[in-house]
């Protein structure tokens, strides 16, 4: 959520940059500014009345001590009037703040100046590519490999639950477990503290990280308990630091967590979601950082390098793209997507998004640090997948297939205890 002071001080600039997303927020920002001015005026009236009320209380006390009881009555009447007026002003203030919030949540984050112009993923900027692209009509897609080697049962998973809920078995299940442990160990060795978060969050937590009110259709909601099943560990991990104030020396905060993730993916259908390409339940290891604003883009670059090295260790062909404004997530200021190549399908598949949210989440979280000049400043929050498992499994199966089986990447050998799926 954008900060009101920034909106007031940089209105034209914010309107200009948000036009890169294809939207005009000038009317919304004008309404926010007008409402905030009304809120300030309302608060000033309230403060004046409260100050008068305190003065009256002191006068009543003094007159009571002097036994001037006849002079107390009009003061008490005024105090009663102030109490009623103050109550109305407090209610008015709450209503104004609610109106401001309702408009603010409709305004997405401001794209960073380096975000490319564009409307769709076709306008994203290719930042780099690593590895060889295998080309052969003999290469099988992962769903055929999974059936051939009996490691993932899509039909049984669909029978048990529904489409998008695969059943991993044997070496397929071991590969999942091995990848999770490999990713966690790699992240921990880079200084990320490991957590096991709750897999359900309340509405406030979902709001704090921007899942609500933007992504209701993507999340599973348990109506009776009013809880949301997490779409990513980012949500509970970032909410650990709700209403937190760090000292400068405590930053950056680095967290990692494994969790199952659940996404409804409403409207997804066809060959684009076949096999592991898009699931309703999948495993993912997440990294989250919290830092001071002036360090956040250097931190973003370090996180991009971290994920790049992780993919290189697995010897997976991948590329990095910078998302254009039209493809940028609602809460993000800048996002890099990692895509792996699936030669059996002859297509690129996203496996990680690494994003800087600047103060968009921390403003909702009330997440701050104390600067060197003792001011309370909103932190910047960042997160990325390191990594999402389904499409990593796709890449391993399709890129490493041979006539005699699927060759395991060398770093995984001690995690899976086999060198080949056959």
N, C-alpha and C positions, 0 to 999 in steps of 0.2 A: 504494500500500500504506500502510495507516494506521501511524502511529508508536506503538510500544509504550508509551512514556511517556505519550502523550496518552490511550491506551486506559486506562491505570492511573489517571490523574488525572481522567478525564472519562467513566468507564464508563457511568453512568446517562444522561448527556446523549447520548452516542453511540448507545446502545440506543434512546432515545426518538426521535432524529432518523432513525435507519435504519428505524424502524417506518413512517415516511412512504413508504418504498419498498415497504412491504408485507412486510417480513421481520423476524424476531426473531433478533438475533445475541447475545443474552445468554449462551447456553451457549458459543458460540464465544469470546466475550471472556473468560469465566471460565476456559476452557481455556488461552487465551493467557496470562492473568495467572498461573495456576498453573504453567504450563510455564516462564514467564520467571523466576518465583521459584525454581524448581528449577535453572534455568540459572545464576542468580546464586549460589545455594548451591554448585553444582558448581564454579563459577569461583573462589569464595572458598577452597574446599578446595584447588584446584589452585594458587592463588596462595600459600597457606600452605606447601604442599609445596615449591614452587619457591623460596620464601624460605629454607626449611630446607636445601634442596639447595645454595643459594649459600653459606650459613653453613658447611655441611659441607666444601665445596670450599675455603673459606678456612682452616678448621681443619686439613684434610689438608695444605695447603701449609705452614702454620706448623709442624706436627709433623714434616713431612719435613725442613724446614730445621733443626729441633732434633734430628733423628735419632731421634724417638720412634716408630719403625716398628711396634712392637707395639700401639700405640694407634690406628694408622691402619686396621687390618683391620676392626674393627666399624663404623667410620665408612663404609668402602667398601661394607660389606654394606647399611647403611642407605641409602646413596646409590643402590644397585642397586634396593632395594625402592621407593624414591621414584620412580625412573625407570619402573618397571612400573606403579605406581599412577597416576602422572601420565599415562601413555599411555592407561590406561583412562578417566581423567577427561576427557582431550581428546576421545576417541571419544564418550563420553557427552554432552559438550557439543555436539559436532557433530550428534548424533542429536536432541538437544533443540531446537537451532536449526532443524533441518530440519522437525521437527514444528510448530514455531511458524510457519515460513514457509508450510507447507502449509495451515494454518488461516487465516493472514492473507490469502492470495490469494483466499480464498472470501468475504472481507468487502469490500463495495463502499465507495466513498467516501461520506463523510457529506454529505448535502445541505445547502446553505447555508440559513440561516434564511428567506430570501426565496423559496425554492422552493415553488411551490404544492402543496397536497395533491392527490392524484389517482392514478388507476391507468393510464390510457391517454391517447393524444394528444388525445382529446376533452376532457380536463381541463386541457390547456395554457392558459396565460394569454396573451391577445392584448395585446401591448405597444404596437403602433402599425401603421398602414397608410399607404402612400404610392402615389399614382397612381390613375388611373381604371380601373374594371373594365369592359372591353368586353363587350357583350352582343349577340350576333347569331347566328342559326341558320345564317348564310351563311359564318361563319368556319370554316376548315378546320383539322384537327389537323396537327401538324408532320410526321407521317409521310406524309400526302397531299401537303403542300407540298414535302417533300423529293423525292418521286417526280415531282411536277409540274415542278419546276425542275432535276431531275437533279443534286442536290447530295449526297445520301446514299443509298447502296445497301445496304439492310438484307438483301435476299435474297442478294446476292453475298457480303457479309460472313459471313452464316450458312453459305453454301456453302464459303467458304474455311476458316472456323474453327468457327462454331456461333452460335446465337442470343446476342445481347448483345455482338456484336463488329461494329459497323457499319463500312462502308467509306465514308469521306468522299472527295469528288472535286470538282475544279474549284473553284467559288466556295465550296462547303462546306468544303473543305480550307483555302482561304485564310481563311475566317471563323474556323476553329479557330486557325490560326496567329496571326491578327490579335488575337483575344481574349487568347491567352496573352501576347503581347507587351504589349498594353494593360494587363493586370492586373499584370504584373511591373513595368512602368514606373510605374504608379500606386503600387504598394507601395514601390518604391525611392524615389520622391519623398517618401514619408512616413517615410523613415529606416530602412526594412527592408533589411538586407544580403542580396544575392541569392546563392543556392547552387545547384549542380547535384548532387544527392545520388545515391548508389547506389540502384538500383531493387530490390535484393535485400538482405535483412537476415538475420542469424543469430537463433537462438532467444533468446539473451540480450537482444538489442536489441528484439525483439518483446515480451519480458517486461517490459523496462524501461518501455515506454510503455503497457502494459496490454492489448496485443492478445492476449497469452497470460497466463493460460490461459482468457481470456474469449471470444475470437473465432476459435478454431481453424477452425470450420466456414465462416468467411467468407474465409479466406486460401488462396491457392494455395501448396502446399508441394512443393518439389523434394526428393524423398526421398533420392536418391543423394548430394546435396551438403548435405542438411539446412539448406536455405535457404528463406526465405519471400519471395514476391513482394509488394512493398509495397502495402497498401490505400490509403495516403496518404503524402505526403511528410513528414507530421508525425513518422513513426516514425524515419527516418534523420536528419532535421534535429535532433530533440530529443536523439537519441543522440550527436550531435556533442559534447555537454557531459556525457557520462558521466564520473563521477569527476573533476569539475571544481570548483574553489573560486575564486569571484570575489571581488575586492575590491569594496566597496560602490560606489565611484565608477564601476565598470565596468557597473553595472546601470542601466537595463534592457538586455537583449540582444534585438534585433529581427531576425528572419530571415524570408526569403521564398524560395520555391522552386517551380518548375514540375516536375511529374512526371506520367507516365502512372500510372494507378492500376488495380489489379486486385482484383476482389472476386468470389468465387464466388456470393454471394447465394443460397445454398442455400434451396430451398423457394419461391423467387419464381416466380410464374406469372400468367397471365391479362392482362386489359386494363391492370392497374396497371403492367406492365412493358413495354408496347408502345412501339415506336420507341426514343426516347432516354430514356424515363422511368426505366429502370433497366438499367444495363449491367454487363457483366463487365470491360470495359476502357474507361476514359475518362480524359480529361485534367483536371487540377486545378492551381490555383495556391494554395499554402498560406501562411499567416502564423503565426509562432510567436514568443511573447515569454517571457522569463525575467525575473523581478523579485523584489524583496523583498516579504515577505508583506503588509505594511501598505499596499502600493501596488497589490495585484493586482486588487481590485475596481474601482478607478479605471481601471486598465489595461484590464480587461474592457469597461468602458463606452466607452473610447476605441476599442477594436477593433470594437465594435458600430457606433459612429459611422462608423468607417473603411469598413466593408462597406456600410453604408447609403448613404454618399456615392458609393461605386463603382456601386451599382445605380441611384442617381439620375442619375449621369452618362450611363448607358445608357438613361435614360428608361423603365425597366422598372417596372411595377406590382408592388409587393411588400408583404409584411407581416412583422412580427417577433413571434415567440411565445416566451414563457418556458416551458421544459419543466417539467411537473409531476414529482413524485418518481417516479412509476411509469414515466414515459417517459424518465427521465434515464439517460444512459450510465453504465456500471459505474464508470468512473474519474472521472467529472465531479462537481464540487460544485455547479455552476450552468451551465446551457447556454441560449443564445438561438439559436433556429432562424430562418433567413430563408427565406421561401417566396415564389416568384414565381407570378403568375397566368397560367394557360394557357387563354386564352379559347376556343380551338378544341376544348378538352376540358372546359371549364367546371370546372376544378379547380386547386387550389393545389399547387405542387411545391417541396419543399425544395431549396435550392441552397447553403446554408451552415449550419454549426453553429459557434458561437463559444463556447468553454468555458473555465472556470477549473478546473484540476485541483488547485489549492492544492499541498499537498506529496505528493500521492498518487503522482505520477510521480517527483518528485525524490528521494523516499525510496528508490525502487528504483535510481535513477540515481546516488545519492550525489552529488547536485548541491547545492552549498552556497555561501554567501557569508560573508565576515567582517564582522560587525556593528561598530558604532562602539565597543562595549565589548569588542571582540576575540573574541567568541564565534562559533563556526561554526554557522550557522543554515541550515536547508533552504530553498531558494528555492521560489517558486511558479511553476508553468508554465501557460501558456495557449496555445491555438491556435484557428485558424478558417480556413475556406475563403474565399479572396478571388480567384477564386471557382471553383466546380466548373462545367466548361463545358457538359456535355450539356443541363442544364435551362435554362441561360442561352441556349443556342441555341434551345431550345424556346420560351422567352419571346420572343426576338427574332423568330423566324419567325411565331409565332402572334399576337403583339401588333402586329407591324408589317406584316402582310399587307394588300395592296391588290389592286385588279383588275389592276394592271399589274406587280406584283412585290412583293418584300420590301424595304422601305425600311431602309437601314442607319442606326443611331444616329450622330449627327454626330461624336462623339469617335473612332469607329472608322474614319472615312474614310481617314485617313492610314496606317492599319495594313492595310487590305484593298484599297485602290486601286480601289474601286468604290462607288457610292452606292446600288445597287439590285441585288438578285438577280432576274433575269428570264430 
